């Protein structure tokens, strides 16, 4: 795969080139929140940032999506857009989350046409993390600040320019059509390697090695009796999580016309598993916290051989009561360790 | 283009049978608008479908008719919440939707060649009624051993499928025990809880598989009886219910441990359930 550089002063020109063939999504500032959204002419893309507040899963799996409309008993399917998209400036942790979500939505038995269609039509241009945050722990869950999983291109900030590395064939095609890229030199790749090594050393977190096996025997452990106590059950951790994918399906409408819509949902709400009979298999915060941890670090691993966490740290930063998932993992590894 | 699994097949409600005295359990007989949809819906005993009422939503319901009846499909539904209430308000000839079939269904290869003991209580009888009618079909009967059906309800008026019970009572090849918790003036049959009747009937565990569906209390007291009779945990089969939405393993709410009831279940052996968390 090829390596290029682009001058920082040419980035907006590069984005203009992309605009001719793609809808571009990039980090934008909306009031005081950094979001990853569709870029319009008026927007200036933010390139100097840590990470977006929300996870980019919304690009493929919107928080609210019309599955179909209905009118007087007739189902009117939602048309799947063939719009070609580029997500520019996605962080490597978030790009990895797409690979994990593919396991669920693009499974061999049933494919989710809405998600799969958008994934197939979207390229991911990643921006490596030269300066990970103190809440980042990507390296402990199989990723890294320079991980290329899920990416078509990886960009690295080299000061006055970016190093542009192609990861996939689609990324190769994208770079070939740009007039603003220059062949990278040996010096460029050496500079990147040094930055990457330094960045990786800045990331820390509890080891997740053996956590799956540990959790295999922990379903009944008294650990769960207390660990959830300060949790408010607000669900913000799951809404912001790039790998959480649970949803509800509801009909919205009246007088015989409306839409069947799927909305993000969360295992942290009591209604999530509440049967019509009144029975609830997960009646308290204990069961719901256990479900969240088990799903990420045990059940998902059993089904897909990967941890359903990319270490982005959003749940750590945004939890209103500072319930830190890293501390929970650490406690789990220490149980019975003497 | 890939099939969109969220779009229901349109069906007509050809018939509605009120099953119980309380009139809150009805069987809906559905016929597909499109012949291709009917073929796509080819199902096995023990599978379920999402019943769809536009404007109300969807509800996962076990398939109550036998796969041998190919011109229609039946679902027996208790009126409980928003969707099932909307369903109960439908009249014959109404149009609604079905998507599926979903789930693993009963392990038919395992059941073939075995003696079958069906233990059922209340309106959870539905998929076991499908299984019973499937086994009793002349094309299939020889592939199965003895068939014992023990079925109970709270009162005579709450027994469902009375027309099937009457027909089975006249048939060869089935040993039927119908019981009620409390009889009435007209009731001449068995009175007693299902686990008690199971103990009295004492079906042999030799080369036998027990399939058990019913309210939790019935299951709790039936399992020790089956164990005493010599049924191993790998020869006791259950079908679970769980709140679910998508039915295809995406929406993330019906899991028990790493298994999803919608696609890894709803049918599990007791042995399999013992390896899963008790979270159902």
Interface residues (C-beta under 8 A of the other chain):
Chain A: X67 X68 X70 X73 X75 X77 X104 X105 X107 X109 X110 X111 X112 X113 X116 X219 X245 X246 X247 X248 X249 X250 X251 X253 X254 X256 X258 X260 X262 X265 X267 X272 X273 X274 X275 X276 X277 X281 X282 X287 X291 X294 X295 X298 X299 X302 X303
Chain B: X1 X2 X3 X4 X5 X6 X7 X8 X10 X54 X55 X56 X57 X58 X80 X81 X84 X95 X97 X241 X242 X243 X245 X246 X248 X249 X250 X251 X252 X253 X255 X256 X257 X258 X263 X277 X279 X280
